[in-house]
Amino acid sequence: MIYRTKLPVRIWHWINALSIFVMLMSGMMIFNAHPRLYWGQYGANLDTPWLVIDHRGTSGYLQVLGIEIPTTGVLGYAQGTANAFPPLVTIPSTYSLADARQWHFAFAWVLLISATLFMTYNIVSGHLRHDLVLKREERSLSHLWHDIKEHARLRFPTGEAARAYNPLQKIAYLGVLFVLIPVVILTGCTMSPTLNAAFPWLVELFGGRPSARSIHFLCATGFAGFITVHLLAVVLAGPFNELRSIITGWYRLPKERSK
């Protein structure tokens, strides 16, 4: 048994998990108000969207770049409601743009503050340098390809190799912390008229508010994908041991795999 996950990491993990879940669910309700995405400076009902989630009668569909996919029962029309995202995955469960925005903005502050503090901790404590940045040998394509193949075969690190994050974990965590979170915050700010007035360069940075909304949506999709893979990996690697590590910090090293 080793002490693997430090207290600040555990605290941030759970605050971040709660914030992301609430923001994803409230964000889906906000998206329901106008379930179309555009690129450029303009985006309204008469403009051509690159993504649409809609319905025809009781048939839901997803359209991406002109390609239409039937999604009845999942998107567009589900649970007897004609919304892009069904009540099961939205906050609130009944349509209310005002309430969804309140939830979204409240937890956006939680995410911003916690992420800023955690980034500072990463740099000051050395956690970033020692635990997250890939070591020289881990940066080689052969090493990364080997790690990808091992994960594809569901052969997770064992013995001493399980003491530290593996290369794919490091890349995923760095991507979330230093790419997804900053971009989702900045694009969220770009969609705010008040912040547009205070920081007009944000609109120029992302090529317009409709483009910022599209990037915001893609980041949210990235979060959803990360969460799905993360939870699947926890289950496959041994949920009790993994949960104990992120709750108490203590982790039992899996027995060394026989050659």
N, C-alpha and C positions, 0 to 999 in steps of 0.2 A: 504494500500500500504506500503510495507517495502523495505528497501534497502538490497537486499540479495546477489548480486554478486559483489564482489569488483573489482576495476579497473584492478589490475594485473591478476586476474583470467580471466577477459573478454579479455584482450589483448592477453594472452597466448592461450585462446580458439581459437581465429580467426587466429593467426599465425600458431598454430598447425593444424587447419583444412585445411588451404591452403597448408601447407607443406605435410601433409599426402595425400591429394588428388593428388597433383602433383607427389609425389613419387610413389603412387599406379599406376597412369596412365603411368608414364615413366618406372616404374618397369615391367609393363606388356609388354611394347615394348621390354625391355631388355630380358624378359623371352622368347619372340617370337624367339629370336636368337637360342635358344636351349630349346625347350619345354619339357624337361624331367628332373626328379629329382632323385637323388641317395642318398644312405647312405654309409658312409665309406670314405676311403682315395681316392678312384678313381671313376670317373664318366665320361664316354664318350659314343660314339655311339654304341660300341660293348658291353658295360656293361648293366646289367639288371636294369632298372629304377623301382622305386616304384610308380611313377606318370608320365603319358604321356598325353599330349593334342595334338592330331594330326588329320589327315584326310585321307580318301581313296577316291580319286576323289573329288566329291562335298559333301561327307558325313563326318562331323566332329564327333569326339568322345573323351571322357575322360576315361582314364584307371587308376584305383587306386588299387594297390595291386592285379593286375591281373583281376580285375572286370571292364568290359567295359560298358560305358554308352553312348548312342547316344546323341550328343549335336549339331547337325547341326543347323545353324542359330544363335548359341550362342557362342560355342567354337569350335576350330578346323577349321571350314569352315563357314564363315558368311560374309554378305555384299559383296559377290563375291570375297573374299580374303581367301587364304589358310594359315591363321596364327592362332596360339593358341588363341590369344585375338583379337577381331575385331577392326577396326580403330576407332569406336565410343568411345572406352574406353581407347585408348592409346595416349601418347604424345611422339613424334609427331604422327599424324594420318596415315602418310605414313611411310613405313618401313625405319628406320634409327637408327641403333644401336649407332652410334657415338652421334647423337643429343639426344637420350634418356638418354645416360650416362651423358651428360652435364647437362641436366635438373635434373636428379636424384642426382648427386653429389652436385650441387648447393644448392638444397633444403635439402639435408642431413645436410649440414652445418647449415642451418637455424634451422632445427629440433634440432640438437645437442646443439647449443647455447641457443635457447629458452627453451629447456627442462632443461638444466643445471641451467639457471637463475631461472626458475620456481620451480625446486626442492629446490634450495637455499632459495627462498622466502617462500616456504611451511614450511621449517624447522625454519627459523629465525622469521617469523611473527606469528607462532603458527597456521597457517591455517591447516597444516597437523594434529596437535594434536587435535585441537578444532572441525574441520569440516570434516575431512576425516577418521581418525582412528575410528573404531567401538567402541562404548561405551560398557561397560561390559554387560548390558542387551541385547544389539543388537547381541552379539556373541553367544547367546544360539541357539541351533538348532530349538527350538520351535518358537523363534522370527523370525529367518530367513525363516523357512517354512511358517509362517503366511504371511510374506512379499512377498514370491514367489506366494502364493495363491492369495493374493490381486492383484498383478500385472497380474496374469493369468486371473483374472476376470475383468481387466481394471479398478480396483478401486484404483485410485491414492490418495496419502495423501491429506487431506484437513485441513482447519483451522490451528491451531498452529503446527500441525504435518508437514505442508508443509514449515515451516520456514527453516528447515535444510534438507540436503541430507538424503534419506532413506538408509537402509543398503545395498540394491542391488546396488544403485548408488555409494555408497562409495567403495564397492568391485570392481565394474567396473572401477572407476576412479583410484583407487590404482593399479589395474592390468595393466591399460594402462601406468600410469606414472612410476611405479617401476618394471614392468616386461616386457611388450611389447616393450616400447621405448628403454630401455637399451639393451635388447636382440637383437632387430632389428639393432641397431647401432653396437653392437659388432660383430654380424654375417656379417654385411656389411663390416666391417673392415677386417674380416677374409678372405673375397673373394678378397681383394686387394693385389696383389703381393708385392707392396711397403710396405704396413703395415705388411704383413707376415714376411718380412725381418727385420723390426723394432721390431715387437712383435711376435716372433715365437710361444709363448705359446698360442696364440689365436687359431691356427690350432689344437693344442693338446686339448685345452679346448672343442672344438666342434667336435672332432673326424675326422677332415679332412675338406677340402674346400667343397666337395660335400655335406657333412652333414650340414655344415654351410649354404649352399645355400638352402637346404630343410627346415631348421629351419627358415631362413629368409622368405621363401615363406609362411610357416605356420603362422608366425607373421603377415605378410601382410594380410593373410586370416582372422586372428583375428581382425585386424584393420577394414577390410571390414565388418565383422560381427558386431563389436561394432558400427560402423557408421550406419549400417542398423537399428539395434535395437534402437539406440539413436534417429535417425530421426523419427522412427515410434512412439516412446514414446512422442516426442515433439508434433507431430501431434495429438495424442490421448489425451494428457494432456491439450491441448489448445495452438496452435502455437503462437498466438499473445502475450499472457502473457509470454510464455517461451522465445520468441525472444526478447521481451522488456527487460526481465531480463538479457539476455546475451549481449545486446547492451547498455542499459542504467544503468543496475544494479537494477532497480526498478521492483518489483514483487507484483502482487495483490494476496493475500492469497485466495484460493478457499473457498467458504462457507463451514462451517462444515457440514459433511454429517449426515443426521438424522439417529438415531439408529434404 
